[in-house]
Amino acid sequence: MIEINQIHKVFNKGKANQVDAINGIDLKTNDGEFLVIVGSNGSGKTTLLNLVAGSVLPSSGTINIDGNDVTNLPDHKRSQWIARVFQNPVSGTASDLSIIDNFRLAAIRTKPKGLSVGVDDTFKKLVKDKIATLGMGLENKTEQPIGTLSGGQRQALTLLMSIMDSCKVLLLDEPTAALDPRSAEIVMKTADKLIKDFQLTAILITHNLKDAYNYGNRIIQMREGIIVKDLNTEKKAELKQNDLYNWFG
Amino acid sequence: MDFYLTALLQGLCFSGIALGIYISMKIFNIPDITTDGSYTLGGGFTGVLLLNNQPSYIILPAVILAGAIAGALTGIIHTKLKINALLAGILVMTALYSINLTLMGRSNLPLNALPTIFSLVNLASNTNQNTLFILLLFVLIITLLIGYLLKTDFGIAMRATGNSETMIRALGVNTDRMKITGLAIANALTAVSGYLMTQYQGFADISMGIGIVIIGLGSVIIAEAFINWFKVTSVWISLLLVLSGAIIFQFVLAFTLSIGIDATLLKLVTAVFVLLIVSLPRLSFNRSA
């Protein structure tokens, strides 16, 4: 599904503040794989995710998604395969727009945004039914600006928005970092369910080792821009939560 | 009373600027002062085309296109060359001064007795009423078009661009192209204001656009005060408030003139008035906090 070959990323090349963020990573994920990435700050996790999303372009190496070479495609073109949930709930939604308008944009993620009115009664009903599945009581607030909701509610909606249009890859960049424990749990459970139900290839970045232990069927650890540990499904199942803590010892 | 009728008619002429600034400032979060130049461009171009006896059905599209090009230029300079939006606007506005002067040939173009949109179309026997109806018709059409546009999928993407750029890029929108289009629309609307004003006042002048951006800003700020006050979320009501803002603004200016304040001080009064509207909500907010 995602194939990364010998990827390097250098920021501020040749200057005093040069940063070698990614130093030659090879990574291949399979369909339906839920990959968890852990690593300390500055290990290159977010850069790697941004490279996959296309909001950062690599210094060298190639990236393939679903058999297409996307190495030089910008983020808004890669959106035909990729949906993202950001660390900051504000980044994943447009605060001043109503819930329904946010969902409309998500529903046409892979399509051109044309000059016809897409928010009709059928669409409103579809969105209400989807939102009702969250069980947060938000289905009657679809005309409200999404900015009036809490961070947890917004992240849950952002997840739901990602499957409004055809989606192959779901990128989760510390989606629960800004949330309280209860909301965090709801968001992670929703994500896990959607990934399984829709057979998505997902990449989760997290600092929460409990989440890293509980979710996903493959885990990698990054350090200084390279992958230092890579555990497949069987090995991850054998992994104990304490072992994970020891990785950071 | 005539005073206030004039104010109303001028306010309607300025509704294009008000809607244009609403799009650039409120929807895209871009302080666009290309306005000063594109307003004169719209007015001057109208004058030149009228003096060359061009038919009405050519003049309006030509003016809209000219304004759109000016706006798109600002957009391209801002997004592709990564230059601060304010500076990009100043650059295009400055360049437009020379272009407008070259286009017009001299600094003032009187239309004399040339037929304008206000004399060609007859909706009422009274001249003032006729002008009012034509302007209302124009404003109605423009508002319907912009209101519809903002409701479409494209319009939602436009509104999201100024709101959360990360999000809308992740949803497959080329934000650069979106901003260029948005500024083109905004300045096309501004040019339409110049088109209406030139025909209404019977002349185009190279300095007609100086400081005109404040009229748009003032209108939008007045509208915003109401929008925040009543927590308006509807696109249509927001647009109507912006239009009312343009008219209220002209009424305030007419009022200051009618109580005998020197016309020389008009720009000062304008600036103080806008400052007042911007600061009033903050001042009262601080007291309650």
Interface residues (C-beta under 8 A of the other chain):
Chain A: A53 S55 P74 D75 H76 K77 S79 Q80 I82 A83 R84 F86 V90 S91 G92 T93 A94 S95 D96 L97 S98 D101 N102 R104 L105 A106 I108 R109 T110 K111 K113 G114 L115 S116 V117 G118 V119 E143 Q144 P145
Chain B: Y148 L149 K151 T152 D153 F154 I156 A157 R159 A160 N163 S164 T166 M167 I168 R169 A170 L171 G172 V173 N174 T175 T233
